[in-house]
Amino acid sequence: MAVEEMTESQANLKSIPPDTKPAGKKRIKALIILLTISVVGGWFGLKWVIFSRCNIETDNAFIEARIVPVSSRVAGTVARVLVGDNQFVKRGELLIEIDRRDYQLQIAKASAGVGMAENETGGEQMKVEGASAALQSARARFDQAALDHTRAEKLYSRDVLPKEQLDRLTTAKRVAEAQRKEAEEALKRAQAEAGLAIKVGSKAKILQRKAQLDEAELQLSYTKIYAARDGYITRKSIEEGVNIQAGQPLMALVPLQEAWITANYKERQITFLKPGQKVEFSVDAYPGKIFSGKVDSIMAGTGAAFSLLPPENATGNYVKVVQRVPVKINIDKNSDPERLLRVGMSVIPTILTGRSNSDVLKELNPFK
């Protein structure tokens, strides 16, 4: 009986098509490969999630720098332009020189005014001295007239002097007194003209003319325009012989050595951002090169809040839009000094928040 069953089973096996066994093995291999891919994909996906939580990245970032406008403080004709487009200049280097002849003439006029003021002051002082001498003479005459009048009264009381002579001496005394008062007023008038009525009045005119001379010299110094700091010349729009006005923009100075990065991160990405965190970034202009920097500060609001027309969410239909917050990143000057970063370059910064893998796994744990 057993032999018959074995014979039947062998017959059944022989009746199975020959391709059935390899198909089963293929399914097993496919399941193994699928499982392997799932495990590897899950592992890399988990690592990517952990990396994205520990290191915050964005491609909405650009190089920025201060643009220092160069303008003239006085009007005139440009005599010389000593720099060219995109030239590097150092602080204190002469950039533009304006025709100085008009301002040299103003200095000559102001200097002559100082001399005239000094001469006028000397002449007025002489007038004061003359008025003072005249006052002393008038006082002496009055004293003599008063003395003669007193003597005449005594002689008249003794009937020695006639009444007519006494009247003449009385009149002479009144005239001397009037002359004395006139001399006093003349001295006051001379002192007022010379400015001696106040403490520094005698020097008021000289100080005024000297101030005008200082102003003329200052205007002359403005005819030479120097670089306010180290940087590169750009937006140059001036040539020799052009007549310019005060305050007219002539060129711009860009200190690229002080450039920084403005990275616009999504509001959900700034949860763990802090000033001082290390940053690694790449620049499209230098593929394969990694630069370094540090987070300097986080803007007080989103970019939309400080736009020209900020959105008003209290009116109309509201649609939530993910906002972006600008983050300022200082560039490490020693990361690659040979490659100078230009304003407006696109960068991809990655902020290293310093969070560990365990911190991220705790957040992902659904059973916490």
JOFEN-V959214 format. One record per residue. N is the residue number from 1. RES is the residue in three letters. PHI is phi in radians with two decimals (none if undefined). PSI is psi as a letter, one per 40 degrees, with the letter a starting at -180 (* if undefined). Layout:
N_RES_PHI_PSI, N_RES_PHI_PSI
//
This chain:
1_MET_none_d, 2_ALA_-1.12_d, 3_VAL_-1.15_d, 4_GLU_-1.11_d, 5_GLU_-1.15_d, 6_MET_-1.13_d, 7_THR_-1.15_d, 8_GLU_-1.15_d, 9_SER_-1.13_d, 10_GLN_-1.14_d, 11_ALA_-1.17_d, 12_ASN_-1.13_d, 13_LEU_-1.09_d, 14_LYS_-1.19_d, 15_SER_-1.37_e, 16_ILE_-1.25_h, 17_PRO_-1.07_i, 18_PRO_-1.21_e, 19_ASP_-1.49_e, 20_THR_-1.25_d, 21_LYS_-1.14_d, 22_PRO_-1.07_d, 23_ALA_-1.10_d, 24_GLY_-1.12_d, 25_LYS_-1.14_d, 26_LYS_-1.10_d, 27_ARG_-1.11_d, 28_ILE_-1.14_d, 29_LYS_-1.10_d, 30_ALA_-1.10_d, 31_LEU_-1.12_d, 32_ILE_-1.13_d, 33_ILE_-1.12_d, 34_LEU_-1.09_d, 35_LEU_-1.12_d, 36_THR_-1.11_d, 37_ILE_-1.08_d, 38_SER_-1.11_d, 39_VAL_-1.14_d, 40_VAL_-1.12_d, 41_GLY_-1.09_d, 42_GLY_-1.13_d, 43_TRP_-1.12_d, 44_PHE_-1.18_d, 45_GLY_-1.12_d, 46_LEU_-1.12_d, 47_LYS_-1.11_d, 48_TRP_-1.14_d, 49_VAL_-1.11_d, 50_ILE_-1.13_d, 51_PHE_-1.12_d, 52_SER_-1.19_d, 53_ARG_-1.41_d, 54_CYS_-1.53_d, 55_ASN_-2.23_h, 56_ILE_-1.69_h, 57_GLU_-2.21_i, 58_THR_-2.68_i, 59_ASP_-1.84_e, 60_ASN_-1.65_g, 61_ALA_-2.59_i, 62_PHE_-2.53_i, 63_ILE_-1.41_h, 64_GLU_-2.32_i, 65_ALA_-2.73_i, 66_ARG_-1.29_h, 67_ILE_-1.92_h, 68_VAL_-1.64_h, 69_PRO_-1.25_i, 70_VAL_-1.90_h, 71_SER_-2.44_i, 72_SER_-1.69_i, 73_ARG_-1.66_e, 74_VAL_-2.37_i, 75_ALA_-1.56_i, 76_GLY_2.81_a, 77_THR_-1.82_h, 78_VAL_-1.21_h, 79_ALA_-1.59_d, 80_ARG_-2.54_i, 81_VAL_-2.09_h, 82_LEU_-1.76_e, 83_VAL_-2.30_i, 84_GLY_-2.11_i, 85_ASP_-1.09_h, 86_ASN_1.07_f, 87_GLN_-1.45_i, 88_PHE_-1.51_h, 89_VAL_-2.21_i, 90_LYS_-1.77_i, 91_ARG_-1.07_h, 92_GLY_1.54_e, 93_GLU_-1.35_h, 94_LEU_-1.24_h, 95_LEU_-1.81_d, 96_ILE_-2.42_i, 97_GLU_-2.22_h, 98_ILE_-1.74_i, 99_ASP_-0.95_h, 100_ARG_-1.66_e, 101_ARG_-1.10_d, 102_ASP_-1.07_d, 103_TYR_-1.38_d, 104_GLN_-1.16_d, 105_LEU_-1.13_d, 106_GLN_-1.12_d, 107_ILE_-1.16_d, 108_ALA_-1.07_d, 109_LYS_-1.11_d, 110_ALA_-1.15_d, 111_SER_-1.14_d, 112_ALA_-1.11_d, 113_GLY_-1.11_d, 114_VAL_-1.14_d, 115_GLY_-1.09_d, 116_MET_-1.11_d, 117_ALA_-1.13_d, 118_GLU_-1.15_d, 119_ASN_-1.16_d, 120_GLU_-1.10_d, 121_THR_-1.14_d, 122_GLY_-1.15_d, 123_GLY_-1.13_d, 124_GLU_-1.18_d, 125_GLN_-1.16_d, 126_MET_-1.16_d, 127_LYS_-1.09_d, 128_VAL_-1.12_d, 129_GLU_-1.15_d, 130_GLY_-1.14_d, 131_ALA_-1.15_d, 132_SER_-1.16_d, 133_ALA_-1.16_d, 134_ALA_-1.12_d, 135_LEU_-1.16_d, 136_GLN_-1.11_d, 137_SER_-1.12_d, 138_ALA_-1.15_d, 139_ARG_-1.15_d, 140_ALA_-1.12_d, 141_ARG_-1.10_d, 142_PHE_-1.16_d, 143_ASP_-1.10_d, 144_GLN_-1.15_d, 145_ALA_-1.12_d, 146_ALA_-1.16_d, 147_LEU_-1.15_d, 148_ASP_-1.12_d, 149_HIS_-1.17_d, 150_THR_-1.14_d, 151_ARG_-1.12_d, 152_ALA_-1.13_d, 153_GLU_-1.11_d, 154_LYS_-1.17_d, 155_LEU_-1.20_d, 156_TYR_-1.18_d, 157_SER_-1.21_d, 158_ARG_-1.72_e, 159_ASP_1.10_f, 160_VAL_-1.64_d, 161_LEU_-1.91_h, 162_PRO_-1.29_i, 163_LYS_-1.13_d, 164_GLU_-1.10_d, 165_GLN_-1.23_d, 166_LEU_-1.10_d, 167_ASP_-1.12_d, 168_ARG_-1.12_d, 169_LEU_-1.17_d, 170_THR_-1.14_d, 171_THR_-1.12_d, 172_ALA_-1.09_d, 173_LYS_-1.13_d, 174_ARG_-1.11_d, 175_VAL_-1.10_d, 176_ALA_-1.12_d, 177_GLU_-1.17_d, 178_ALA_-1.14_d, 179_GLN_-1.12_d, 180_ARG_-1.11_d, 181_LYS_-1.11_d, 182_GLU_-1.10_d, 183_ALA_-1.16_d, 184_GLU_-1.12_d, 185_GLU_-1.17_d, 186_ALA_-1.14_d, 187_LEU_-1.15_d, 188_LYS_-1.09_d, 189_ARG_-1.12_d, 190_ALA_-1.14_d, 191_GLN_-1.13_d, 192_ALA_-1.14_d, 193_GLU_-1.15_d, 194_ALA_-1.44_e, 195_GLY_1.40_f, 196_LEU_-1.53_e, 197_ALA_-1.23_d, 198_ILE_-2.05_i, 199_LYS_-1.13_d, 200_VAL_-1.88_e, 201_GLY_-1.09_d, 202_SER_-1.14_d, 203_LYS_-1.84_e, 204_ALA_-1.07_d, 205_LYS_-1.17_d, 206_ILE_-1.11_d, 207_LEU_-1.12_d, 208_GLN_-1.10_d, 209_ARG_-1.19_d, 210_LYS_-1.18_d, 211_ALA_-1.12_d, 212_GLN_-1.12_d, 213_LEU_-1.16_d, 214_ASP_-1.09_d, 215_GLU_-1.11_d, 216_ALA_-1.13_d, 217_GLU_-1.17_d, 218_LEU_-1.15_d, 219_GLN_-1.06_d, 220_LEU_-1.14_d, 221_SER_-1.16_d, 222_TYR_-1.29_e, 223_THR_-1.27_e, 224_LYS_-1.94_h, 225_ILE_-1.85_h, 226_TYR_-1.94_i, 227_ALA_-1.27_h, 228_ALA_-1.34_d, 229_ARG_-2.85_i, 230_ASP_-1.21_i, 231_GLY_2.99_a, 232_TYR_-1.93_h, 233_ILE_-1.39_h, 234_THR_-2.59_i, 235_ARG_0.96_f, 236_LYS_-1.25_h, 237_SER_-2.36_f, 238_ILE_-2.45_i, 239_GLU_-2.40_i, 240_GLU_-1.13_i, 241_GLY_1.58_e, 242_VAL_-1.44_h, 243_ASN_-1.54_h, 244_ILE_-2.06_i, 245_GLN_-1.97_i, 246_ALA_-1.12_h, 247_GLY_1.51_e, 248_GLN_-1.27_h, 249_PRO_-1.19_h, 250_LEU_-1.91_d, 251_MET_-2.90_i, 252_ALA_-2.27_i, 253_LEU_-2.08_h, 254_VAL_-2.01_h, 255_PRO_-1.42_g, 256_LEU_-1.13_d, 257_GLN_-1.19_e, 258_GLU_-1.96_f, 259_ALA_-1.23_i, 260_TRP_-2.50_i, 261_ILE_-1.95_h, 262_THR_-1.92_h, 263_ALA_-1.86_h, 264_ASN_-1.73_g, 265_TYR_-1.59_i, 266_LYS_-1.15_i, 267_GLU_-1.10_d, 268_ARG_-1.35_e, 269_GLN_-1.62_e, 270_ILE_-1.66_e, 271_THR_-1.02_d, 272_PHE_-1.93_e, 273_LEU_-1.38_h, 274_LYS_-2.51_i, 275_PRO_-1.07_i, 276_GLY_1.71_e, 277_GLN_-1.24_i, 278_LYS_-1.27_i, 279_VAL_-2.31_h, 280_GLU_-2.08_h, 281_PHE_-2.51_i, 282_SER_-2.03_i, 283_VAL_-2.08_h, 284_ASP_-1.04_d, 285_ALA_-1.27_d, 286_TYR_-2.21_g, 287_PRO_-1.10_h, 288_GLY_1.51_e, 289_LYS_-1.74_h, 290_ILE_-1.91_h, 291_PHE_-1.80_i, 292_SER_-2.22_i, 293_GLY_-2.99_a, 294_LYS_-2.47_i, 295_VAL_-1.24_h, 296_ASP_-1.59_d, 297_SER_-2.86_i, 298_ILE_-2.04_h, 299_MET_-1.07_i, 300_ALA_-1.24_e, 301_GLY_-2.72_i, 302_THR_-1.31_i, 303_GLY_-1.11_d, 304_ALA_-1.19_d, 305_ALA_-1.17_d, 306_PHE_-1.87_e, 307_SER_-1.33_i, 308_LEU_-1.09_d, 309_LEU_-2.15_g, 310_PRO_-1.13_i, 311_PRO_-1.18_i, 312_GLU_-1.94_h, 313_ASN_-1.36_e, 314_ALA_-1.42_e, 315_THR_-2.10_i, 316_GLY_1.27_a, 317_ASN_-1.36_h, 318_TYR_-1.74_h, 319_VAL_-2.16_h, 320_LYS_-1.23_h, 321_VAL_-2.16_h, 322_VAL_-1.13_h, 323_GLN_-1.54_i, 324_ARG_-2.10_i, 325_VAL_-1.97_h, 326_PRO_-1.19_h, 327_VAL_-2.15_h, 328_LYS_-1.57_h, 329_ILE_-2.14_h, 330_ASN_-1.43_h, 331_ILE_-1.59_h, 332_ASP_-1.28_h, 333_LYS_-1.15_d, 334_ASN_-1.56_e, 335_SER_-1.15_d, 336_ASP_-2.87_g, 337_PRO_-1.18_e, 338_GLU_-1.32_d, 339_ARG_-1.78_h, 340_LEU_-1.49_h, 341_LEU_-1.48_h, 342_ARG_-1.76_i, 343_VAL_-1.12_h, 344_GLY_1.63_e, 345_MET_-1.13_i, 346_SER_-1.48_h, 347_VAL_-2.29_i, 348_ILE_-2.17_g, 349_PRO_-1.52_i, 350_THR_-2.18_h, 351_ILE_-1.58_h, 352_LEU_-1.58_h, 353_THR_-1.31_e, 354_GLY_1.47_e, 355_ARG_-1.35_i, 356_SER_-1.57_i, 357_ASN_-1.12_d, 358_SER_-1.14_d, 359_ASP_-1.09_d, 360_VAL_-1.22_d, 361_LEU_-1.13_d, 362_LYS_-1.14_d, 363_GLU_-1.20_d, 364_LEU_-1.42_e, 365_ASN_-1.19_h, 366_PRO_-1.32_e, 367_PHE_-1.82_e, 368_LYS_-1.31_*
//
